[in-house]
Amino acid sequence: MKKVLSFSAMLMLGLLLSQLLPGALGANYETTRHGIEVLLGVCLAFIMINVGREFEVDKSNIKAYAKDYLVAMLAAAMPWLFIALYYIFVLMPTEWWSQGQVWKESLLLSRFAAPTSAGILFTMLAAIGLQKSWIYKKIQVLAIFDDLDTILLMIPLQIAMIGMQWQMGVILVVVVLLLWIGWKKMSSFAFRSDWKSLLVYSALTYGATYVIYILTDHFFGEEGSVHIEVLLPAFVFGMVMKHGHGSSKADDRAATVISLLFMLLVGMSMPLIHLEDTPAQTNSVIASLPMLSWGSIALHVVMVSLLSNVGKLTPMLFYRDRSLKERLALSVGMFTRGEVGAGVIFIALGYHIGGPILLISVLTLVFNLILTGFFVVIVKRLALSCHEA
């Protein structure tokens, strides 16, 4: 629980610094901001490599996962769509409802609500002694598929944001190639898996995507640059690594520190919040919305959280051979949010999407992180009541 609250605290501290640093650093802030983006990319790669290392599939019985993948896909899609519709029909002026750009930006920003925080969830469920339960084993599969869905669905969202240009053709080829390599070579390479080695892999993975961007930007200009998000390459790198037999305390501590740093940096990447009625000057349609009052923002945070978690109740409609309490416990376990959701917000920032909706999304992430301990307590009580029955 302390770890989860620390994530929230670091995200909020970063948000505070994002408002103070531009004024404090002045002309030097642009260099600082660039350094923050690079560190963010490396930290995100580290996190996604670890998510990929959790991905285990029995290839000899692949059909057994079809139902689980469908459930995970729906559990990822429903919160995403609920929140996108809420952003559009509740927070947007009616004259914007038919604008394609509004839909694209809303679908991208609302994607933060899709992924379940696998790392936080597995740790907390193991800590309360549920490793051998059906709930724990099933949620391991669903949470990883949940994250995978989020990564894959970022590709069509990218296409929607920048259009089907030749660069997107290159990106699609890279995505297909990476997925093929990940599947064919899953758990094949005995790379070192201590935290220092993982950090080197993370820097190299992010560096490769960054070099591709720099080179294409140099030869073709900003409009012709190829920007491959680090999410999928890092995830596939983790997939192809052979799974070890657990990690040391030093590795666990380092992973926690890097995740905390990532949350801090996500907060620090936030644009300046303008509380006056003058919207920020940007090409983003959503970012041009005037800032809301803090009372309105708090109300929307609660509503978005509610919609997100209602969408995560999808598993209750499946696994009918299990009791209602077990299915409810499975669904509540997927309420947790964490680093991958923050990663989606970071990507949205790259498209200069800001304004009150971005703030609502960040604060919703913080709110659900704070509630994570409460969610896990509910799972524990439901699991114990099933065992007693």
C-alpha positions, 0 to 999 in steps of 0.5 A: 500500500505504501508503494501505491501511495508513493506513486500517487505522491510522486505524480502529484509532486511532478505536477506541482513542479511542472507548474513551477519550473518554467518560471524558475528556469526561464530560457533554460527550461527547454533543455530541462524539458528535453532531458525529462522526455529522454529520461521518461522514454528510458523509464517507460522502456524499463517498465515495458520490458518488465511487463513483457517478461511477465508475458507467458503463453503455452503455445501448445494450448493456444486455443485455451487463451482465446476466451481470456484474450476476448475478456481482456480486450473487452475489459480494455475497450469498455472503459476506454470507450465509456470515457471517450464518450463522456469526454465528448458528450459531457465536456465538449460543446455540442458543435464539436461533436461531429468533428473528427479531430475531437474524436481522435484526440478524445480516443487517444487521451481516454486510452489511459483508462484501459490498462490494468497495473500488472506489477502493482496488482500481482505484488499486492495479491501475492502479499495477501496470500492469493498466489494459488487461487483461481483469481490470481492465476486468471488475473495474471493472464487478463492483466498482461493481455490488457496491457498488450491490447493497450499497446496494439491499439495505440497503433491505429490511434497514431494513424488516426492522429497523423494520417495514413502517410508513408511513415505509418506504413513503415511503422506498421511494417515494424509493428508486424515484424516485432510481433512476429519476432516476439511470438517466434522467439518468446523466452528464447534469449538468456539475457542477463536480467538484473536491474542494471542490465535491464536499464542498459537494454531500456536505454538502447531500446529507447535510443534506437527509436530516438535515433530513427526519429532524429535521422528521419527528421533530419532527412525528411523534416518534422512532417516526414519523421518516423516516430516509433513509440517505445511501448511495443519494442520494449514489450517485445524485448521483454517477451524474448527474454528467458524467464528467471526464477524470481528477482533479488531484493536489489532488483525489486528496489531498483524497479520501484525506484525507476517506477517512482521516477517515471511517475514524477517525470510524467507529472513534470511533463504536464503543460502549464495549467491556465486557471483563467478562461483563456485557453492555451494556444495550441493546435489541439482542439481539446487543449483549447477548452477553457480551464474548469473550476477545481470543484468541476474537475473533482466531480469529473474525476469521480465520474471518469473513475466510476465509468472506468471501473464499471467498464472493468466489470466485463469479466463478470459476464464470463467464466460462468462456471465460477461463482459470482463473488469470484467473478466480481473479485476478478473484475475489481482486481482489474480496477488498479491503475499504474505506469502503463496508463501514465505512459499513455498520458505521456504519449498524449502529451507528445501530440500537444493535447492539454487543457482540463481534460488532460488534468482530469485524466492525470488526477483520475489516475492519481485517485485510482492509485490511492484507491488501489489498496481499497480495491485489493481489500475487496478482492481479498474479502471476496476471495476468502468468502468464496473459500469459506463457502 
